[in-house]
Amino acid sequence: MYWLINYILDIAGTETQTHLLLRADNLQMAELAACRMGRTWWKDVMSGEDEGCYWTFLAATVWFSGITLLDEREVDVLTGLKFLDMWRVSGDLNSLSIRDGSGYPWEDAYR
């Protein structure tokens, strides 16, 4: 299953939206991965968390703002445009792995 994940970032007072594609077996795995991605947006500098969907970092905040299950046609269009990053979720609820198409882990990715 493919999911469109939405985040709102506020960096030094400038708010932007960021979207990515996530491939996960079910909604529970997709939501868990999206929250873990938000929590680790900038490695080792998180200063606060609120209800698992809002994270504070030095001079920035990240909000997990939405998740949408995509149908086959929507996936084809969005992957064909090649402007959204695609991440794959594997493992189980206790041990998630989030990697890009080249196998690079989310936690080490440049954002």
N, C-alpha and C positions, 0 to 999 in steps of 0.2 A: 504494500500500500504506500502511496505517496501523499505527503502532507505539505501544505504551504504554511510555513512558520513565520509569524510576524513579531517583530520587536520594535519598541520605541526607545531611541537613545537620546539622552540629553547630555551633551558634552559642553561644559562651560557656558550653559545657557542657550545653546543652539540645539533644537530638537529636530531629529530626523527619524525616518522609518527605515528599517532594514528587514529584508525578507530572504528566506532561504528555503530550499527544498530538502525534505527529510524522507528517507525511505525507512519505514518501520513496519513490523508485522501487525500492529494494532494501535489503537488510540492511547492506551495506557503506556506503552513503550515510547510512543512519539511524544507524549506530554512529559514523561520523565526525562527523556533526552533533551527536549526543549528547555526544561528548567535547569538541567545540569549545564547546558550550553550557556544560559544566561548567568548562572552562578560563576562560571569560569571564563567570562568574556575577556577579562584581563587577568592573566595568571597571577595569583598570589597577592592581589591588592584589594580584594573585596573588604569593605568596611562595615557593611550591613545588609540584612535581608529581611523582607517583609512577606510573610505568607507564601513563600516559594515562588513568587512571580514578579518581584521587584528587588533589584539589587543596587547597592550603592558602592561606587568605587571612587577613589580620590576626588576628582572634580567631575564625575560623571555618574549617571544612573542608567540602568537598563530595565525595561519592562517587557515581560512576555505578554504580548497583547492579543494574540490570536493563533488559532490552528484550524486549518481547513482541509478536509479530505478531498483529494483531487480525483476526477475521473480520468480515464485513459486519454481522452482528447485534450484535456487541460494539461496533463503531464507532457504529451507530445508537443504542444505549443510552447510551454514554458522551457522545456529542455532544448527545443529547437532554437529558441531565441538566444540561448547560451549566456544569459546575464545573471542568472541566479546560481549560487553555489549549491551543490548537491552533496548531502551527507547521508551515510548509511549507518543504521543502528543495528547492532547485533548483540548477542548475549542474552541475559535474562534481567529481571527487575533488580537483582542484587549486584549484577556485574555487567554494566552496559559498556559497549564499545561504540564510539562515534567516530567515523573515519570518512575522509573524502574518497573520491573515485580512485585515487592513487594509493590509498591505504594510510594516508597521513592522519594522525589523531587530532581531534578537535582541540584538545588542550594545548597542543604545540603549534596550532595554526596562527598565522599572522592575521590580525583584524585591524 
